[in-house]
Amino acid sequence: MCARPILKGDAKNMTKAELIENVYEKVGFSKKDSSDLVELIFDMIKESLSRSEKIKVSGFGNFIVRQKRARKGRNPQTGEAIEISARKVLTFRPSHVLKAQLNPNRKS
């Protein structure tokens, strides 16, 4: 397994800059090449998702674009009935491998 990623301070979130820094340190590419690689991967993911394609990353999970229908809702302040328009939403389903890594003491 890889060493723990570098996070600045005591942050619990990894930023794109920290991801680029990790690629730079672990792979040995220049910072520019590491940045270009990370940007390319994110661009490819965004393009695929914009075409409503499912993205499967083995050992990590699936990114799925779902279509939600239009529905009736209610304005919580006024109680007025409103129409909530149809839209696409992005969902992520973690793989069993990732779930097991996140919960090592849990039995399947």
N, C-alpha and C positions, 0 to 999 in steps of 0.2 A: 504494500500500500504506500502511497505517496506521503511525504512528510506533511505536517500541518501547514496549511497556507499562511502566508504572511498577512496579518491584519494590523493596521495602524492603531496604536493605542489599545483601548479595551473594547473596541467596536465589535458588534455582533453581526455587522453587515459587510459583505465584500463588494467593493466598488469595481467598476470596469478598470480603473487605473490600477487597482491592486491585482486584478486578474492579469492584466498586461505585465505587471511587475513579476508575478509568479511564473508566467510563461518565459519571460526574459531570464529569470534565475534558474529555472529547472531545465529548459530546453537549450539555452545557450544562444538563441537568436539575439540579434541586436535589439535595442529597445524599439527602434523604428519598425523592424520586421515583426517583432512581437505584437506591436500595436496594430500593424496592418493585418496580421493573421487573425487577431481577435475581432477586429472590425469586419473582416471578410466573413468570418463565421456568423457573426450577428446579422450581417446583411443577408446572407443566404437563408438564415432562419426566418427573418422578417419577410423576405420575398416568398418563401414557401407558404408561410402562414397567410400572407395576403391573398394567395391563390386557394386558400382553404385546404391546403394539403396537410396531412397528418405527419408529424415529425417523430420518429422513433429513435431514441438513443439507447442502445443496448446497455443494460446495467444501470441506467439512470432513470428513464421514464419516457412518457409520450406527451407531446404537446398536441392538443386537438382543438380545432376551431369548430364551435357549435353555433347553429343558427337558433335564435330564440324568436318565438312568434310575438306578434303584437298582443298586448293584453290590457285589460282594464285595471286601473289602479286608483288610488285615492290620495289627494293632497292631505298630508297629516295635519297641516295648520288649519285648513278651511273645511276639510271633509268633502270637498268637491271631487266628483268622479272625473278622472282624466284618462286619456289613452296613452299607454306606454308603447312607443314604437318598436317594431321588430329590429333586431340587432344581432351582430355576431359577438360571441364571447370566447375568450381563450381559456382553456382548462389544461391543467397538468395532472397526469396520473403517474405517480412514482412507480418504478419497477419493484419487484419483490426483493431484488438485490439491495436497492437503496433503502427500502423499508427495513430490511434486516440490519443494515449498517446503522441506521438511526435508532433502532431499538434492539440492541444486541442481546438483552436478557429475556426478550419476549419469545415465547414458543409459537411456532407457525400453526 
